[in-house]
């Protein structure tokens, strides 16, 4: 397999033989862990008690409750930033709804699809195929027309003879790719069904999601809307306290760690997912270092590692010209000992670096486009400033630690054999 390095060869390259590697793994297996249940510090964990979302739970439950009487619930759309509990609450409420329906022998089905999952729902065909499969209909991954897949999905619905709640998580990702025609079809599907009623529960990280939709789709789809606000620092602190009671050994956390994690993430959109990730990685760093406690400095190191991993992986997946443009900017910042460079100065240096790397140059306009893309990805910051009679330009800066900047620069150097 391309890119695969057999373990024994990796040992030889690093100077570690198999006996030493075996000893290292044995020591790790015997070493006490800082975690009691690491999964409790992930977003996959379903807590016994969900904090600071009572209003949202009650509102969503009230909207969906008519399904227990065979009535068609309103379509509902949930909006909110990443890490505000949208998916957790949707799964919790629909899960409880399904349990009550089963106990009361009510005809109710819940179908959940994440529209951002690759090879599942990144096209209309795949979405409809996945929905049909969830209801027991056999549909191949490819080979049918979209109309045929829709027909099979429709047949699967007719066979349910119940209320079907279709949960479309991260639906904005799919609509931006394939448009909103399939949503319109879903909203009108009840007109052609006799004994089955369909209700749509959409979840979106993009509060301006409806701007992408046709007005007729929006009016049919968004009968009810809910906004999930970000968590504040106190709420995040209580959520983390609750999760660490499940996830960490007693006495592992030093004073001030939870409040630090809460303050850091509350200042960045109140993302509970990021808070949990930060605390979990801090614990992993403490464990790797054979340390008995998780301290504030572990949080700092965890934040840098998460940021580095995110940025490095983002750049690793970019085309070579995008990496060369970033490298040009990093070289200019370093060589000129400055905090920012102007867009107009980048192209001439970029041409020099392409010559060093033996790579063809792209046009200045395309370089400008790549700078905009790197800005959108959060890798650089490109701020437009006015120069009066001389027009406008963009000042480019890189708001990452020097360690991350060096790693990005070295990664491109290694790939293109630059000095």
Backbone torsions as a table, in degrees:
resi	resn	phi	psi	omega
1	UNK	NA	134.6	-177.0
2	UNK	-63.9	134.7	177.8
3	UNK	85.9	-5.7	-178.5
4	UNK	-88.5	130.0	178.5
5	UNK	-114.7	116.2	179.1
6	UNK	-56.4	143.3	-174.2
7	UNK	-58.4	-40.4	-175.8
8	UNK	-66.6	-33.3	178.1
9	UNK	-73.2	-34.6	176.6
10	UNK	-61.0	-37.7	-180.0
11	UNK	-63.7	-43.3	-178.6
12	UNK	-63.3	-43.7	-177.5
13	UNK	-62.0	-34.8	-176.2
14	UNK	-93.4	0.2	179.2
15	UNK	80.9	8.9	-179.7
16	UNK	-106.8	124.3	178.7
17	UNK	-86.1	174.0	-173.8
18	UNK	-66.3	-33.4	179.7
19	UNK	-64.7	-42.6	179.0
20	UNK	-66.0	-39.5	178.5
21	UNK	-64.6	-42.3	177.7
22	UNK	-60.4	-42.0	179.4
23	UNK	-64.1	-39.9	179.4
24	UNK	-62.3	-46.0	179.5
25	UNK	-64.8	-38.0	179.5
26	UNK	-63.7	-44.0	178.3
27	UNK	-61.6	-40.0	179.5
28	UNK	-64.3	-42.5	-178.7
29	UNK	-64.7	-32.5	-178.1
30	UNK	-86.5	-12.5	-175.2
31	UNK	-77.0	135.8	177.0
32	UNK	-64.4	143.1	-177.3
33	UNK	-96.7	152.1	173.8
34	UNK	-78.8	-13.2	-176.1
35	UNK	-99.6	141.0	167.4
36	UNK	-93.0	-41.9	179.4
37	UNK	-152.0	92.7	-174.3
38	UNK	-61.3	-30.4	-177.7
39	UNK	-62.0	-24.8	178.3
40	UNK	-65.0	-17.1	177.9
41	UNK	-102.0	25.4	175.5
42	UNK	-123.5	166.8	179.7
43	UNK	-78.9	-8.5	178.0
44	UNK	-78.2	-15.8	-175.7
45	UNK	-75.4	135.2	175.3
46	UNK	-103.1	101.1	-176.6
47	UNK	-68.8	152.1	177.0
48	UNK	-64.3	-33.6	-179.2
49	UNK	-127.0	128.9	179.0
50	UNK	-101.6	117.7	-174.2
51	UNK	-90.3	146.0	169.8
52	UNK	61.1	30.1	174.9
53	UNK	-140.1	26.5	-179.7
54	UNK	-60.3	-44.1	-177.9
55	UNK	-61.9	-43.1	-179.0
56	UNK	-68.2	-39.6	178.2
57	UNK	-62.0	-46.9	-178.4
58	UNK	-65.1	-40.3	-178.9
59	UNK	-66.2	-46.0	-179.3
60	UNK	-66.2	-40.1	178.3
61	UNK	-61.4	-39.6	179.7
62	UNK	-65.6	-36.5	179.9
63	UNK	-68.8	-39.4	-174.5
64	UNK	-89.2	-16.6	-174.7
65	UNK	-55.4	-35.8	180.0
66	UNK	-55.8	-21.0	178.4
67	UNK	-60.1	-26.5	-179.7
68	UNK	-68.1	-20.3	178.6
69	UNK	-103.5	13.4	179.5
70	UNK	79.6	8.2	179.9
71	UNK	-88.9	156.6	-178.6
72	UNK	-84.2	110.2	178.8
73	UNK	-68.5	157.4	175.3
74	UNK	-63.9	148.1	167.1
75	UNK	-64.9	144.9	-178.8
76	UNK	-138.5	139.6	177.7
77	UNK	-118.9	132.0	179.5
78	UNK	-109.4	126.1	178.5
79	UNK	-117.0	155.5	175.2
80	UNK	161.5	158.2	179.0
81	UNK	-66.8	168.0	176.9
82	UNK	-59.6	137.8	174.3
83	UNK	80.2	21.5	178.7
84	UNK	-102.9	8.0	172.2
85	UNK	92.4	13.3	-175.4
86	UNK	-62.4	-53.8	-178.3
87	UNK	-65.7	-41.4	179.4
88	UNK	-57.0	-46.1	-177.6
89	UNK	-70.8	-42.0	180.0
90	UNK	-60.2	-45.1	179.8
91	UNK	-67.4	-39.5	-179.6
92	UNK	-63.2	-49.2	-176.7
93	UNK	-68.0	-46.1	-179.4
94	UNK	-68.3	-31.1	176.4
95	UNK	-65.0	-45.2	177.9
96	UNK	-66.8	-38.2	177.6
97	UNK	-60.7	-43.6	179.1
98	UNK	-64.7	-37.4	179.2
99	UNK	-65.6	-43.3	178.8
100	UNK	-65.5	-41.3	179.3
101	UNK	-60.5	-40.9	179.8
102	UNK	-66.0	-41.8	179.6
103	UNK	-65.2	-34.2	-178.3
104	UNK	-94.8	3.8	-179.2
105	UNK	55.9	38.4	175.9
106	UNK	-85.9	146.7	-179.4
107	UNK	-83.3	98.7	-176.5
108	UNK	-148.6	134.7	175.4
109	UNK	-131.9	143.8	175.8
110	UNK	-119.8	127.5	178.4
111	UNK	-118.0	124.0	-177.5
112	UNK	-115.0	131.3	176.0
113	UNK	-137.4	131.7	173.2
114	UNK	-91.2	113.5	-173.6
115	UNK	-76.6	1.0	178.5
116	UNK	-102.8	-5.8	-178.3
117	UNK	-73.1	126.4	177.9
118	UNK	-67.0	148.3	178.3
119	UNK	63.0	13.0	175.0
120	UNK	-121.1	-54.4	-173.6
121	UNK	-143.7	39.1	178.5
122	UNK	-93.7	3.2	170.4
123	UNK	-138.4	163.4	178.2
124	UNK	-61.3	-40.7	178.4
125	UNK	-55.8	-51.4	-175.6
126	UNK	-66.3	-36.7	177.7
127	UNK	-62.5	-50.8	-179.0
128	UNK	-62.7	-39.5	178.8
129	UNK	-62.7	-41.6	-179.9
130	UNK	-67.1	-41.4	177.6
131	UNK	-61.8	-43.2	179.5
132	UNK	-63.7	-41.9	179.5
133	UNK	-63.4	-39.0	179.6
134	UNK	-60.6	-23.2	179.2
135	UNK	-105.7	18.1	170.6
136	UNK	89.8	7.7	-179.8
137	UNK	-92.9	133.2	178.4
138	UNK	-80.5	122.3	178.3
139	UNK	-137.2	127.3	178.8
140	UNK	-70.5	159.5	179.6
141	UNK	-65.5	-32.5	178.7
142	UNK	-145.1	171.9	171.2
143	UNK	108.6	-15.1	179.0
144	UNK	-110.3	160.6	172.2
145	UNK	-76.5	157.2	178.6
146	UNK	-61.5	-35.7	178.4
147	UNK	-62.8	-38.7	179.3
148	UNK	-67.4	-40.6	178.7
149	UNK	-65.0	-40.6	177.4
150	UNK	-61.8	-39.6	179.3
151	UNK	-62.2	-41.6	179.3
152	UNK	-67.8	-37.9	175.6
153	UNK	-62.2	-42.8	179.0
154	UNK	-62.5	-42.5	178.4
155	UNK	-62.5	-38.7	178.6
156	UNK	-63.8	-39.8	178.0
157	UNK	-63.6	-45.4	-179.5
158	UNK	-58.4	-34.5	-179.0
159	UNK	-73.5	-15.3	-178.2
160	UNK	-72.8	-42.4	-176.4
161	UNK	50.7	51.3	-178.0
162	UNK	-156.2	-179.9	170.2
163	UNK	-84.2	126.6	180.0
164	UNK	-115.4	119.3	176.2
165	UNK	-98.9	115.6	-179.3
166	UNK	-98.3	113.9	179.9
167	UNK	-96.7	117.1	-179.9
168	UNK	-111.7	97.5	-177.7
169	UNK	-83.4	139.0	-178.6
170	UNK	55.1	43.5	-176.3
171	UNK	-64.0	-26.4	179.5
172	UNK	-60.7	-33.7	-179.6
173	UNK	-62.0	-40.1	-178.8
174	UNK	-75.2	-41.8	-178.8
175	UNK	-61.7	-37.6	178.6
176	UNK	-65.9	-26.7	-179.5
177	UNK	-85.3	-46.1	-169.0
178	UNK	-118.4	1.0	-178.7
179	UNK	88.5	-175.4	-172.2
180	UNK	-115.0	11.7	-179.9
181	UNK	-59.8	-40.6	-178.3
182	UNK	-65.4	-30.8	177.2
183	UNK	-68.1	-40.8	178.1
184	UNK	-61.3	-43.2	178.3
185	UNK	-60.8	-40.3	179.1
186	UNK	-65.1	-39.3	-178.6
187	UNK	-69.5	-24.7	-178.7
188	UNK	-96.7	-2.5	-171.2
189	UNK	-64.9	-28.1	-179.9
190	UNK	-64.1	-23.8	179.6
191	UNK	-64.5	-23.7	-176.6
192	UNK	-107.0	4.0	-179.8
193	UNK	-107.8	142.7	-179.9
194	UNK	-98.2	-54.0	-172.1
195	UNK	-108.3	4.0	179.7
196	UNK	-122.9	138.7	176.8
197	UNK	-121.6	135.0	-176.9
198	UNK	-114.4	131.8	174.7
199	UNK	-124.4	139.5	-176.9
200	UNK	-107.7	129.6	172.8
201	UNK	-115.0	106.6	-178.3
202	UNK	-99.6	144.1	179.5
203	UNK	-127.1	129.5	-176.6
204	UNK	-140.9	138.0	173.5
205	UNK	-80.9	-13.2	-173.9
206	UNK	-102.1	108.8	-177.7
207	UNK	-69.0	-18.4	177.2
208	UNK	-98.1	21.3	-175.5
209	UNK	-54.9	-40.3	-176.1
210	UNK	-65.6	-15.9	177.1
211	UNK	-64.0	-23.0	-179.0
212	UNK	-84.7	-9.1	-171.5
213	UNK	-102.1	149.9	172.2
214	UNK	-63.3	145.2	-175.6
215	UNK	-61.1	-34.1	-179.3
216	UNK	-68.8	-34.5	177.9
217	UNK	-69.3	-44.3	-178.9
218	UNK	-60.2	-43.3	-178.3
219	UNK	-68.1	-31.5	179.4
220	UNK	-79.7	-34.9	-170.7
221	UNK	-86.2	-49.8	-169.2
222	UNK	-90.6	67.3	178.5
223	UNK	-71.3	-36.9	176.3
224	UNK	-129.3	142.2	179.1
225	UNK	-131.8	142.1	177.8
226	UNK	-130.4	137.9	177.0
227	UNK	-112.9	125.4	176.8
228	UNK	-96.1	115.1	-179.3
229	UNK	-75.4	157.9	174.9
230	UNK	-64.8	154.7	173.6
231	UNK	-76.9	142.5	172.9
232	UNK	-88.6	176.7	-173.5
233	UNK	-61.9	-39.3	-179.2
234	UNK	-66.9	-42.9	178.8
235	UNK	-63.7	-43.7	177.6
236	UNK	-61.1	-39.7	179.6
237	UNK	-61.3	-42.8	-179.7
238	UNK	-70.3	-36.0	176.7
239	UNK	-64.2	-45.3	179.5
240	UNK	-65.0	-39.3	178.0
241	UNK	-59.7	-43.8	-179.7
242	UNK	-64.3	-43.5	-178.5
243	UNK	-71.1	-37.7	-178.8
244	UNK	-69.8	-27.5	175.0
245	UNK	-61.7	-31.9	177.1
246	UNK	-86.0	-38.3	-166.7
247	UNK	-92.5	-26.4	-173.2
248	UNK	-116.3	155.6	174.0
249	UNK	-65.1	150.4	178.0
250	UNK	-63.2	137.5	175.0
251	UNK	79.7	3.1	-177.5
252	UNK	-73.8	-39.3	-175.7
253	UNK	-78.5	128.5	173.1
254	UNK	-78.3	158.3	179.7
255	UNK	-58.9	139.6	174.7
256	UNK	91.3	-9.6	-177.3
257	UNK	-68.2	-49.0	-178.6
258	UNK	-63.2	-42.4	-179.4
259	UNK	-65.0	-33.6	178.5
260	UNK	-68.6	-46.7	178.9
261	UNK	-61.2	-42.5	-178.9
262	UNK	-63.3	-44.1	-179.2
263	UNK	-65.0	-41.9	-179.7
264	UNK	-61.9	-45.9	-175.5
265	UNK	-80.8	-28.5	176.7
266	UNK	-65.2	-31.6	179.5
267	UNK	-74.9	-12.6	179.4
268	UNK	-119.4	64.7	171.1
269	UNK	74.5	11.4	173.9
270	UNK	61.1	46.1	-173.8
271	UNK	-88.9	103.9	179.7
272	UNK	-65.6	-32.9	178.3
273	UNK	-61.3	-43.6	179.8
274	UNK	-68.3	-37.7	179.0
275	UNK	-61.5	-45.5	178.8
276	UNK	-63.7	-42.2	-180.0
277	UNK	-63.2	-42.5	-179.3
278	UNK	-62.9	-43.9	-179.7
279	UNK	-68.6	-38.9	179.4
280	UNK	-64.9	-44.0	179.9
281	UNK	-66.1	-36.4	175.7
282	UNK	-59.7	-40.8	177.2
283	UNK	-64.8	-40.5	179.1
284	UNK	-64.4	-38.5	178.9
285	UNK	-66.3	-40.3	177.4
286	UNK	-63.3	-41.2	-179.1
287	UNK	-66.2	-41.8	178.9
288	UNK	-62.9	-33.3	-178.9
289	UNK	-87.0	9.2	-179.6
290	UNK	56.5	34.5	-180.0
291	UNK	-97.0	147.0	-172.7
292	UNK	-84.7	-17.5	-176.8
293	UNK	-133.2	156.2	173.1
294	UNK	-98.0	117.4	-174.6
295	UNK	-112.5	174.5	-178.2
296	UNK	-60.8	-35.6	-178.5
297	UNK	-68.2	-25.2	174.7
298	UNK	-66.3	-33.9	177.9
299	UNK	-66.0	-43.9	178.2
300	UNK	-60.2	-44.9	-179.7
301	UNK	-67.3	-37.2	178.8
302	UNK	-65.4	-41.5	179.5
303	UNK	-62.3	-41.1	179.3
304	UNK	-67.5	-39.5	-179.1
305	UNK	-67.0	-41.9	179.2
306	UNK	-63.6	-44.0	179.5
307	UNK	-63.6	-44.5	-179.1
308	UNK	-61.7	-47.2	-179.5
309	UNK	-59.9	-42.1	-178.6
310	UNK	-64.4	-48.7	-177.0
311	UNK	-69.3	-44.4	-178.3
312	UNK	-62.6	-43.1	179.5
313	UNK	-67.4	-34.3	176.7
314	UNK	-61.8	-46.8	-178.5
315	UNK	-70.5	-36.0	-179.6
316	UNK	-59.1	-30.7	-178.0
317	UNK	-89.8	-0.4	-178.3
318	UNK	-85.0	154.3	175.9
319	UNK	-59.6	159.1	-174.2
320	UNK	-61.8	-35.0	-179.4
321	UNK	-67.0	-35.2	177.3
322	UNK	-64.8	-40.9	178.6
323	UNK	-66.4	-37.0	178.3
324	UNK	-67.8	-36.9	177.1
325	UNK	-64.9	-44.2	177.8
326	UNK	-62.1	-43.7	179.6
327	UNK	-59.7	-41.0	177.7
328	UNK	-57.9	-45.6	-179.5
329	UNK	-64.0	-44.8	-179.7
330	UNK	-63.5	-41.0	178.6
331	UNK	-63.6	-42.3	-179.7
332	UNK	-63.8	-43.0	179.3
333	UNK	-62.0	-39.4	-178.3
334	UNK	-75.5	-50.1	-176.2
335	UNK	-65.2	-38.3	-177.7
336	UNK	-88.9	-2.5	180.0
337	UNK	49.2	55.7	-177.6
338	UNK	-132.9	166.0	-179.8
339	UNK	-93.4	-17.6	-177.3
340	UNK	-154.4	154.7	177.6
341	UNK	-131.8	155.3	179.5
342	UNK	-88.3	145.7	-178.5
343	UNK	-55.8	-40.8	-176.6
344	UNK	-63.4	-22.3	-178.6
345	UNK	-86.3	-14.2	-172.2
346	UNK	-72.5	-38.5	-168.6
347	UNK	-64.5	-43.1	-178.5
348	UNK	-63.8	-38.7	177.3
349	UNK	-69.6	-36.3	177.6
350	UNK	-60.5	-41.3	178.2
351	UNK	-61.1	-40.1	178.6
352	UNK	-62.9	-42.9	-177.5
353	UNK	-69.7	-37.5	175.1
354	UNK	-60.8	-37.9	178.2
355	UNK	-65.0	-42.3	177.0
356	UNK	-59.6	-39.5	-174.8
357	UNK	-86.8	-7.1	-176.8
358	UNK	69.6	31.0	-178.7
359	UNK	-110.1	150.5	176.3
360	UNK	-72.7	146.8	177.8
361	UNK	-88.4	148.2	170.5
362	UNK	-100.5	174.6	-175.4
363	UNK	-71.8	160.9	178.9
364	UNK	-63.1	-36.3	178.6
365	UNK	-63.8	-41.3	179.6
366	UNK	-67.1	-37.1	175.7
367	UNK	-60.6	-41.1	178.1
368	UNK	-61.9	-39.7	177.3
369	UNK	-63.6	-41.3	-179.9
370	UNK	-66.1	-35.1	175.7
371	UNK	-62.1	-42.1	177.6
372	UNK	-62.7	-40.7	179.2
373	UNK	-65.3	-41.9	177.5
374	UNK	-63.5	-34.6	176.6
375	UNK	-65.6	-44.8	179.6
376	UNK	-63.6	-33.0	179.1
377	UNK	-76.7	-9.6	179.9
378	UNK	82.8	11.6	-179.6
379	UNK	-78.9	-38.6	175.7
380	UNK	-128.7	172.8	172.1
381	UNK	-122.3	124.6	-179.9
382	UNK	-119.5	103.1	-175.4
383	UNK	-101.6	126.7	179.2
384	UNK	-77.6	128.5	176.7
385	UNK	-127.7	152.2	179.8
386	UNK	-93.6	137.3	176.0
387	UNK	-113.3	30.1	176.9
388	UNK	64.3	-124.5	-177.7
389	UNK	-66.2	-16.6	-178.9
390	UNK	-90.6	8.3	176.6
391	UNK	87.2	-153.0	-177.8
392	UNK	-122.4	154.3	175.5
393	UNK	-144.1	173.2	177.2
394	UNK	-114.0	131.4	174.5
395	UNK	-96.5	124.0	-174.8
396	UNK	-104.2	131.8	175.0
397	UNK	-134.4	165.2	178.7
398	UNK	-125.4	111.6	-173.6
399	UNK	-96.6	54.2	175.9
400	UNK	-128.7	160.4	-179.1
401	UNK	-61.7	157.7	179.0
402	UNK	-61.1	-31.2	179.2
403	UNK	-64.7	-44.1	179.5
404	UNK	-67.8	-40.5	178.4
405	UNK	-61.2	-41.3	178.5
406	UNK	-64.4	-39.4	-179.6
407	UNK	-65.5	-40.5	177.8
408	UNK	-63.9	-43.9	-178.8
409	UNK	-64.4	-44.2	-179.6
410	UNK	-64.7	-36.2	-179.4
411	UNK	-62.3	-42.5	179.4
412	UNK	-72.3	-39.0	178.5
413	UNK	-59.3	-44.5	-179.6
414	UNK	-63.7	-37.3	-178.0
415	UNK	-70.8	-38.4	-174.6
416	UNK	-109.6	8.5	176.8
417	UNK	56.8	43.4	178.6
418	UNK	-90.6	153.8	178.7
419	UNK	-106.4	NA	NA
